[in-house]
Amino acid sequence: MSIKYVKLKKGCFHQIKIPPEFAVSKPCPERIIEKMLLFHRECYLEPIIVDENYFLVDGYCSYLIAKQVGTDFVKIKMARIEE
């Protein structure tokens, strides 16, 4: 079994769903600040990983920052499990 990442087209940012386990916890403020500074300095956010149903798997900090600054200019990849 392996995981294959598929790059998604732009415009699917608003389709991302946040699972309850992410929604009830927030990343530490220092981590958000560090990634926000990186975004402002280099216009870079780590990719957001979603599953086939567009539920967030990884990249919650990138998602929160993109949402806060009002951009969907972030790479989104779909993780597909292949057997």
C-alpha positions as CSV (number, residue, x, y, z in Angstrom):
1,M,0.0,0.0,0.0
2,S,1.3,3.5,-0.9
3,I,0.1,7.0,-0.9
4,K,0.1,9.0,-4.2
5,Y,-0.3,12.7,-4.2
6,V,-2.3,14.4,-7.0
7,K,-1.9,18.1,-7.5
8,L,-5.4,19.7,-7.6
9,K,-6.5,22.6,-9.8
10,K,-6.8,26.1,-8.4
11,G,-10.2,27.0,-7.0
12,C,-10.8,24.0,-4.8
13,F,-9.6,25.8,-1.6
14,H,-13.2,26.5,-0.6
15,Q,-14.1,22.8,-0.9
16,I,-11.8,21.9,1.9
17,K,-13.6,20.4,4.9
18,I,-12.1,20.5,8.4
19,P,-12.4,17.2,10.4
20,P,-13.6,17.6,14.0
21,E,-10.2,16.6,15.4
22,F,-8.6,19.6,13.7
23,A,-11.5,22.0,14.4
24,V,-11.3,21.4,18.2
25,S,-7.5,22.0,18.4
26,K,-5.5,25.0,17.3
27,P,-1.8,24.9,16.4
28,C,0.5,26.6,18.8
29,P,0.6,30.4,18.2
30,E,4.4,30.4,17.8
31,R,4.1,28.0,14.9
32,I,1.4,30.1,13.2
33,I,3.6,33.3,13.6
34,E,6.6,31.5,12.2
35,K,4.7,30.3,9.1
36,M,3.0,33.7,8.7
37,L,6.4,35.4,8.7
38,L,7.6,33.0,6.1
39,F,4.5,33.7,4.0
40,H,5.0,37.4,4.1
41,R,8.7,37.2,3.5
42,E,8.7,34.5,0.7
43,C,5.0,34.2,-0.3
44,Y,5.3,30.5,0.5
45,L,2.9,28.2,2.3
46,E,3.4,24.5,2.7
47,P,1.0,22.4,0.6
48,I,-2.4,21.5,2.0
49,I,-3.1,17.7,1.9
50,V,-6.7,16.5,1.6
51,D,-8.3,13.1,1.1
52,E,-10.6,12.2,-1.8
53,N,-13.5,13.8,0.0
54,Y,-11.6,17.0,0.5
55,F,-11.2,16.5,4.3
56,L,-8.0,18.1,5.5
57,V,-5.2,15.5,6.3
58,D,-2.2,17.8,6.7
59,G,-1.3,21.5,6.4
60,Y,-3.7,22.9,8.9
61,C,-1.4,25.9,9.6
62,S,-1.2,26.7,5.8
63,Y,-5.0,26.4,5.6
64,L,-5.6,28.8,8.6
65,I,-3.1,31.4,7.2
66,A,-4.5,31.3,3.7
67,K,-8.0,31.8,5.1
68,Q,-6.8,34.6,7.4
69,V,-5.1,36.6,4.6
70,G,-7.8,35.8,2.1
71,T,-5.8,34.0,-0.5
72,D,-6.3,30.6,-2.1
73,F,-2.8,30.8,-3.6
74,V,-1.6,27.7,-1.9
75,K,-0.8,24.2,-3.3
76,I,-3.4,21.6,-2.6
77,K,-2.6,18.0,-3.0
78,M,-5.0,15.0,-2.8
79,A,-3.7,11.9,-1.0
80,R,-4.9,8.7,-2.7
81,I,-4.1,5.4,-1.1
82,E,-3.1,2.8,-3.7
83,E,-2.8,-0.9,-2.9
